[in-house]
Amino acid sequence: MVRWEKRLRRYRLDPDNPEYARDNFFAFTQACYHLVDWLENDKSQAIRRTAADQFVDATPVLAFCRDICNGSKHAVHDAKRQKVKVTTWSMRVGEGEVGGSELRVEYDGQSHSAEGFAYLCIANWRKFLREKKLLK
């Protein structure tokens, strides 16, 4: 999950391939939400799917991440609630033009960069794992 977040930051402004950031973002959401599966299958610790799913349900950014994950994986999503889009921009600098793209995630009336959204997801998982004594 953390490696996908790093890829998001590294490739966020690729004007030649704005879809690369989108692909990395969807891969991030899948890795992020599927931590629930990792926890269920890691019998060396006590957290089971029920507790992890309850945490996701109670954490708006992770619940939205789950929705994006499932929507990107199964081609079904709630278009009213879920907006992930690539915004392109350009500006004139001297004789040339500079351009780029930015992936934005909009949920609950807020807009975040893809990297900012990923950061919030990871921060919430880390808090949960620390409370459960799985991280220091």
C-alpha positions as CSV (number, residue, x, y, z in Angstrom):
1,M,0.0,0.0,0.0
2,V,2.8,2.4,0.9
3,R,4.7,1.6,-2.3
4,W,1.6,2.5,-4.4
5,E,1.3,5.8,-2.5
6,K,4.9,6.5,-3.4
7,R,4.2,5.8,-7.1
8,L,1.3,8.2,-6.9
9,R,3.6,11.0,-5.8
10,R,6.3,10.1,-8.2
11,Y,4.1,10.0,-11.4
12,R,1.5,12.6,-10.4
13,L,2.4,15.1,-13.1
14,D,3.1,13.1,-16.3
15,P,1.6,15.2,-19.2
16,D,2.4,12.5,-21.6
17,N,0.5,9.8,-19.7
18,P,-2.1,11.1,-17.3
19,E,-3.7,7.7,-17.2
20,Y,-0.6,6.3,-15.4
21,A,-1.5,8.3,-12.3
22,R,-5.1,7.0,-12.5
23,D,-3.9,3.4,-12.8
24,N,-1.6,3.8,-9.8
25,F,-4.4,5.4,-7.9
26,F,-6.8,2.5,-8.5
27,A,-4.0,0.0,-7.6
28,F,-3.4,2.0,-4.4
29,T,-7.1,1.8,-3.4
30,Q,-7.1,-2.0,-4.0
31,A,-4.0,-2.5,-1.9
32,C,-5.3,-0.2,0.8
33,Y,-8.7,-1.7,1.2
34,H,-7.4,-5.3,0.9
35,L,-5.4,-4.8,4.1
36,V,-8.7,-6.2,5.5
37,D,-7.9,-9.5,3.8
38,W,-4.3,-9.5,4.9
39,L,-5.4,-9.0,8.5
40,E,-7.9,-11.8,8.2
41,N,-5.4,-14.2,6.8
42,D,-2.5,-13.4,9.1
43,K,-3.2,-15.8,11.9
44,S,-0.2,-14.5,13.9
45,Q,-2.3,-11.6,15.1
46,A,-5.8,-11.2,16.6
47,I,-7.5,-8.8,14.2
48,R,-10.1,-10.5,12.1
49,R,-12.1,-9.3,9.1
50,T,-15.1,-8.2,11.2
51,A,-13.0,-5.8,13.3
52,A,-11.2,-4.5,10.2
53,D,-14.5,-4.0,8.3
54,Q,-16.0,-2.2,11.2
55,F,-13.0,0.2,11.3
56,V,-13.4,0.8,7.5
57,D,-17.1,1.5,7.9
58,A,-16.5,3.9,10.7
59,T,-13.7,5.8,8.9
60,P,-15.2,7.9,6.0
61,V,-12.0,8.1,4.0
62,L,-11.4,4.3,4.2
63,A,-15.1,3.6,3.4
64,F,-14.7,5.8,0.3
65,C,-11.5,4.0,-0.6
66,R,-13.3,0.7,-0.3
67,D,-16.0,2.1,-2.7
68,I,-13.4,3.2,-5.2
69,C,-11.6,-0.1,-4.9
70,N,-14.7,-2.1,-5.6
71,G,-15.9,0.2,-8.3
72,S,-12.6,0.0,-10.2
73,K,-12.3,-3.7,-9.7
74,H,-15.9,-4.7,-10.6
75,A,-16.8,-1.8,-12.9
76,V,-19.7,-0.8,-10.7
77,H,-19.8,2.4,-8.6
78,D,-22.1,5.0,-7.3
79,A,-21.5,7.9,-9.6
80,K,-23.3,10.4,-7.4
81,R,-20.9,9.8,-4.5
82,Q,-17.7,8.8,-6.1
83,K,-15.6,11.1,-8.3
84,V,-12.1,10.4,-9.4
85,K,-10.9,12.5,-12.2
86,V,-7.8,13.7,-14.0
87,T,-7.6,17.4,-14.4
88,T,-5.2,18.8,-17.0
89,W,-3.7,22.3,-16.9
90,S,-1.4,24.4,-18.9
91,M,0.2,27.8,-18.6
92,R,2.3,30.0,-20.8
93,V,5.8,30.6,-19.7
94,G,7.8,33.0,-21.9
95,E,7.7,31.6,-25.4
96,G,6.6,28.2,-24.4
97,E,3.8,26.4,-22.7
98,V,4.1,24.2,-19.7
99,G,1.4,21.6,-18.9
100,G,0.6,18.8,-16.6
101,S,-2.2,16.8,-15.1
102,E,-3.5,16.2,-11.6
103,L,-5.6,13.4,-10.3
104,R,-8.3,14.7,-7.9
105,V,-10.5,12.7,-5.6
106,E,-13.8,14.3,-4.6
107,Y,-15.9,12.9,-1.8
108,D,-18.3,14.3,0.8
109,G,-17.9,17.8,-0.7
110,Q,-14.2,17.8,-0.4
111,S,-11.5,17.7,-3.1
112,H,-8.1,16.1,-2.5
113,S,-5.1,15.3,-4.6
114,A,-4.7,11.6,-5.1
115,E,-1.6,11.8,-3.0
116,G,-3.4,13.6,-0.2
117,F,-6.2,11.1,-0.3
118,A,-3.7,8.2,-0.1
119,Y,-1.9,9.9,2.8
120,L,-5.2,10.1,4.7
121,C,-5.9,6.5,4.1
122,I,-2.5,5.3,5.3
123,A,-2.6,7.6,8.3
124,N,-5.9,6.1,9.4
125,W,-4.7,2.5,8.9
126,R,-1.5,3.3,10.9
127,K,-3.6,4.7,13.8
128,F,-5.7,1.6,13.8
129,L,-2.7,-0.8,13.7
130,R,-1.0,1.2,16.5
131,E,-4.1,1.0,18.7
132,K,-4.1,-2.8,18.0
133,K,-0.4,-3.0,18.9
134,L,0.7,-4.1,15.4
135,L,2.7,-1.0,14.7
136,K,4.9,1.1,17.0
